[in-house]
Amino acid sequence: MAARGDRLGALPLAADPPSRTLDRPVGRAGALAWHPMTDAPAAQRPPWKPGTRHGYHALTYGWLVGEVVRRITGRSLGTTLD
């Protein structure tokens, strides 16, 4: 189980935990666009020591999963699942 947690902690994307705001706010227009919503959490500083906790949360999880799929397959999540 620890190895699985280590792999998940190594993802280059960090999310916006509910108790924090993004270091680089995206605004309303950015929240509706793919790249601002994947770039801002990726640039986010972790609020705790990396590997000790995770910060994925409901408001950013979809973009995080979609970006991992896009980086692996080169296609959007919707296209991949079609």
TISE-845370 format. One record per residue (C-alpha): chain; x, y, z; residue number from 1. Coordinates in Angstrom, 1 decimal, decimal comma, always signed. Example, Ala and Ser with C-alpha at 12.3 -4.5 7.8 and 13.67 -1.06 7.14 Angstrom:
REM TISE-845370
+----+--------+--------+--------+-----+
: ch :     c1 :     c2 :     c3 :   i :
+----+--------+--------+--------+-----+
:  A :  +12,3 :   -4,5 :   +7,8 :   1 :
:  A :  +13,7 :   -1,1 :   +7,1 :   2 :
+----+--------+--------+--------+-----+
This chain:
REM TISE-845370
+----+--------+--------+--------+-----+
: ch :     c1 :     c2 :     c3 :   i :
+----+--------+--------+--------+-----+
:  A :   +0,0 :   +0,0 :   +0,0 :   1 :
:  A :   +2,9 :   +2,4 :   +0,7 :   2 :
:  A :   +4,2 :   +2,0 :   -2,8 :   3 :
:  A :   +0,9 :   +2,9 :   -4,3 :   4 :
:  A :   +0,8 :   +6,1 :   -2,1 :   5 :
:  A :   +4,3 :   +6,9 :   -3,1 :   6 :
:  A :   +3,4 :   +6,8 :   -6,9 :   7 :
:  A :   +0,3 :   +8,9 :   -6,3 :   8 :
:  A :   +2,3 :  +11,4 :   -4,4 :   9 :
:  A :   +4,8 :  +11,6 :   -7,2 :  10 :
:  A :   +2,2 :  +13,0 :   -9,7 :  11 :
:  A :   +3,4 :  +16,4 :  -10,9 :  12 :
:  A :   +0,0 :  +17,9 :  -10,3 :  13 :
:  A :   -1,1 :  +19,4 :   -7,0 :  14 :
:  A :   -4,7 :  +20,4 :   -6,3 :  15 :
:  A :   -6,3 :  +23,2 :   -4,4 :  16 :
:  A :   -7,3 :  +21,7 :   -1,1 :  17 :
:  A :  -10,6 :  +23,0 :   +0,3 :  18 :
:  A :   -8,9 :  +25,1 :   +3,0 :  19 :
:  A :   -6,6 :  +27,0 :   +0,5 :  20 :
:  A :   -7,0 :  +29,2 :   -2,5 :  21 :
:  A :   -4,8 :  +28,8 :   -5,6 :  22 :
:  A :   -1,6 :  +30,7 :   -5,4 :  23 :
:  A :   -2,4 :  +31,9 :   -8,9 :  24 :
:  A :   -6,2 :  +32,5 :   -9,1 :  25 :
:  A :   -7,7 :  +31,8 :  -12,5 :  26 :
:  A :  -10,8 :  +34,0 :  -12,4 :  27 :
:  A :  -14,2 :  +33,2 :  -13,9 :  28 :
:  A :  -13,0 :  +32,9 :  -17,5 :  29 :
:  A :  -10,0 :  +30,7 :  -16,5 :  30 :
:  A :  -12,3 :  +28,4 :  -14,5 :  31 :
:  A :  -14,1 :  +27,6 :  -17,7 :  32 :
:  A :  -11,0 :  +26,9 :  -19,8 :  33 :
:  A :   -8,8 :  +23,8 :  -19,8 :  34 :
:  A :   -5,3 :  +25,1 :  -19,6 :  35 :
:  A :   -5,7 :  +27,6 :  -16,8 :  36 :
:  A :   -7,5 :  +25,0 :  -14,7 :  37 :
:  A :   -4,7 :  +22,5 :  -15,2 :  38 :
:  A :   -1,7 :  +24,9 :  -15,1 :  39 :
:  A :   -2,7 :  +26,7 :  -11,8 :  40 :
:  A :   -2,9 :  +23,6 :   -9,6 :  41 :
:  A :   +0,2 :  +22,2 :  -11,3 :  42 :
:  A :   +2,1 :  +25,3 :  -10,2 :  43 :
:  A :   +0,6 :  +25,3 :   -6,7 :  44 :
:  A :   +3,0 :  +25,0 :   -3,8 :  45 :
:  A :   +2,0 :  +22,1 :   -1,5 :  46 :
:  A :   +0,8 :  +23,3 :   +2,0 :  47 :
:  A :   +2,5 :  +20,2 :   +3,6 :  48 :
:  A :   +5,6 :  +18,1 :   +3,1 :  49 :
:  A :   +5,2 :  +16,2 :   -0,2 :  50 :
:  A :   +4,4 :  +12,6 :   +0,2 :  51 :
:  A :   +2,7 :  +13,0 :   +3,6 :  52 :
:  A :   -0,8 :  +13,9 :   +2,4 :  53 :
:  A :   -2,7 :  +14,6 :   -0,7 :  54 :
:  A :   -4,8 :  +17,6 :   -1,7 :  55 :
:  A :   -7,0 :  +16,5 :   -4,5 :  56 :
:  A :  -10,5 :  +17,8 :   -4,1 :  57 :
:  A :  -13,9 :  +17,8 :   -5,9 :  58 :
:  A :  -13,4 :  +21,2 :   -7,5 :  59 :
:  A :  -10,2 :  +20,3 :   -9,3 :  60 :
:  A :  -10,2 :  +16,4 :   -9,4 :  61 :
:  A :  -11,8 :  +16,3 :  -12,8 :  62 :
:  A :   -9,2 :  +18,5 :  -14,4 :  63 :
:  A :   -6,4 :  +16,5 :  -12,7 :  64 :
:  A :   -7,7 :  +13,2 :  -14,0 :  65 :
:  A :   -8,4 :  +14,6 :  -17,4 :  66 :
:  A :   -4,9 :  +16,1 :  -17,7 :  67 :
:  A :   -3,2 :  +12,8 :  -16,7 :  68 :
:  A :   -5,3 :  +11,0 :  -19,4 :  69 :
:  A :   -4,4 :  +13,8 :  -21,9 :  70 :
:  A :   -0,7 :  +13,5 :  -21,2 :  71 :
:  A :   -0,7 :   +9,7 :  -21,5 :  72 :
:  A :   -3,0 :   +9,3 :  -24,5 :  73 :
:  A :   -2,8 :  +12,8 :  -26,2 :  74 :
:  A :   -6,7 :  +12,8 :  -26,2 :  75 :
:  A :   -9,3 :  +14,4 :  -23,9 :  76 :
:  A :  -10,9 :  +12,2 :  -21,3 :  77 :
:  A :  -14,3 :  +12,4 :  -23,2 :  78 :
:  A :  -12,6 :  +11,3 :  -26,4 :  79 :
:  A :  -10,8 :   +8,5 :  -24,6 :  80 :
:  A :  -14,0 :   +7,2 :  -23,0 :  81 :
:  A :  -16,0 :   +7,3 :  -26,2 :  82 :
+----+--------+--------+--------+-----+
